[in-house]
Amino acid sequence: MKKTLVSALTTALVVGAASTTFAAANPFSDVPADHWAYDAVSQLAADGVIEGYGDTTFRGNQNITRYEMAQMIAKAMAKSDVSAADKALIDKLAAEFSDELNNLGVRVSNLERNADMVKWNGKIEYTYKSLRDKDTTDPDQKKKNSDHLLFRLEPTAEVNSNWHVHARLDASTEMDSDSPAKDAPNEDKVDLKRVWAQGNYNNFQVKLGKFAQIDDDSIFDTTFSGAEVSFGNKVTFTAGAGRLDADDYVTTKKDVVTDDAANYQYAGLGYAAGKFVGGVDYHHLNADNFAYEKKHANDQIEDNANIWLVKAAYQFDKTNGLNGFYANNTSADDFDKAWSTEYDYKGAQAENKGTWGAWAAYRYLGQNTALFSTFDAILPGQKGWEVGANYAPFKNIVATLRYGNGKDLSSDNKVENLFGRVEFFF
């Protein structure tokens, strides 16, 4: 499902090597006006410890971004002649803005160790879906509705100054039937969705375990079990390998005993500078038999999936952005292409009450390429327009609405999809 946590530079693209999720706070979002950090920084400024912004000014009556806050904290951390009280304030601020400081190359692991060893984040998420095929004669396919409730916990713990461990635990149920989803009978039980160890070094990162890969914001919104390494700063290279559950895409035809898991490798080259991010990625999957859908025949049986993807995004200013991608599965004969272009205006920020955003997109999602699509209003095997908006009515609560209108790629039937979600973050 498409991630709708605090929006980053784009909602449909990340740099190929970054391979991060949108769960982290956007470094360019404002620190809420009632945040305790303002009082702490004002005290440090009054004591002469913090000079303020890069232009040496401190605008105490104006909201600043998390990145700007981290810049001031980094300068304060470099000073040794501070009082014990000011040192305690600096340590508290450094722990609060540790992610932004790490991005600036400032080590704060010792401070984090003095805080809670395990940090817990999570959310409760309600999702409503209504999928409609306007031209089908099958009454079971004419309209499908669902009311889904999910509970998620995401613990993070420090191992040492370079290594942390992460996990994701999910449990869900269907509200309309007060029972697990029919296609996921065990989903009401707590399920370990992700678990990995991550080592961060200067311009180098390694992951080991079960985690999300590159392009999880477009056609690979899933996880795999294996390892990943990434190198670089502005220009980055990422490579990973392991095993991926491909149960929905493999077959036992021709008396072949099929392993539901596929061997999986990927590599990506990314670039990020200023207002632009982009990348070129490659994904290779190998299983006994992939069952690719064909236009006018039985399934095409193939052992491999070879998918190339290019992506780019440009943020014109704080409110306007454009992003898109194009992907091709060279092993498939039909429905072998997927692409999307999207315009974004602003975006809801969970930590800032009253923020909102809207977008419009056109998507073409060939089902033999968009194997694990993240999009909710235009689905794999469909093409069409999507419009949507999100809004934060209260702090840490985000409501999202998406509407898609298009056609089924196989039948050319008209389709209409409605998606609504409310998330409560903690």
C-alpha positions, 0 to 999 in steps of 0.5 A, a space after each residue: 500500500 502506498 505509504 502516507 506517512 509524512 511526505 518527503 521530497 516526492 511521494 512516488 520516488 526515492 533515490 535508488 540508493 537511499 532505500 529508505 521508507 517515508 516513516 522518518 520525519 521530513 527534514 524540511 518540515 517545520 518544527 511545530 510551534 509548540 515544540 519544546 525545542 524552541 524554548 531550549 534553543 531560545 535559552 541557549 541563544 540567550 546564553 550565547 551558545 547558539 548564534 542562530 541560522 547560517 546568516 548568524 540571525 536567530 528568528 525566535 518568533 518564526 518556525 524553522 525546519 528540522 534541518 535548520 534546527 539540526 544545524 544550530 544544534 551541531 554548532 552548539 555540540 562543537 563548543 566545549 566551554 558551556 555550562 552543565 545546564 546548557 550541556 544538558 539542553 544540547 544533549 536533549 536536543 541532539 537526541 531529539 534531532 538525531 536523524 537530521 544530525 546523522 545526515 549532517 555527519 554529526 555522531 549522536 549515538 552516545 546521546 541516544 544510548 543515554 536515552 531509551 535503548 529501544 524507541 517505539 513508533 507506530 500507528 493505527 490505520 483504518 482503510 476503506 476501498 471500493 473497487 468497481 468494474 463498470 462493464 463486467 457481467 460478473 456480479 462478484 466483480 462489479 463492486 468490491 468493498 473492504 473496511 480494513 483496520 491495522 495496528 503497527 509497531 516499529 521498534 528501533 534499538 541501538 547496538 553500538 555507535 554504528 549499528 541499529 536493529 529495526 522491526 515492524 509488527 503488524 496485526 489487522 482485521 476486517 471491520 465489516 465482518 469483524 474477522 480476518 480478511 478472507 485472502 489473509 486468514 492469519 492477518 489478525 495475528 501479530 505478524 513480523 513484517 520486517 526485521 533487520 540490522 543496519 550499519 551506518 558509516 561514512 558514505 556506506 550503509 549495510 542492511 541484513 535481514 528482512 526489509 524493503 528494497 529500492 523502488 518500494 514507492 512504485 512497483 516493488 512495495 514489498 520486502 525480501 530476506 537478504 542483504 543490501 549495501 549502498 555507497 556514496 553521497 550525492 551519487 549513490 550505488 545500491 545492491 541487494 540479494 536474497 529471497 522474495 516471496 513471489 507466491 502470486 506470480 509463480 505456477 505449478 503448470 507442466 508438472 513442475 514443483 514450484 518454490 513460492 520464493 524467488 531468487 532476487 537481486 537488484 542494483 540501483 544508481 541514484 543521484 540527488 542534488 538540490 531540487 532534483 533526485 533521480 535514478 536507474 535501477 535493475 531487478 532480477 527474479 528467478 523462480 521455477 515458473 513465472 506465470 505472465 498474463 498474455 493478451 490472447 492466450 494462456 499464461 506465458 511461462 518464464 523462469 525470470 523477471 528482468 525489470 529496468 526502471 528509471 525515475 526522476 523528481 523535481 521540487 520546484 519550490 516548497 509547494 510544487 513538485 513533479 515526479 515520474 518513473 518508467 519500467 520495463 520487464 524484458 522477460 514478459 511478452 505482454 503488459 510488460 511496461 509500467 509508468 507514472 507521472 504525478 504532480 504534487 501540491 504541498 502535503 500533509 505533515 503529521 506533526 503539523 496540524 492543519 497542513 494539507 496536500 493534493 496531487 494528480 497523476 496518470 498511471 499505466 501499470 502493466 501487471 507483468 512489470 508492476 508486480 508489487 505496485 504501491 498505488 491504491 487508486 489505479 491498480 496493477 493491470 489498469 491505466 487511468 487518472 488518479 486524484 487525491 488529497 491528504 489533510 492533518 486535522 489534528 497533530 499526528 492524525 492524517 486523513 487521505 482520499 484517492 480516486 482513480 478512473 480508467 480502464 482494465 488493460 486486459 478487458 478494456 473494461 471501465 474501472 473506478 476505484 475509491 480509497 480512503 485512509 485515516 492514520 493515527 501516529 504515535 
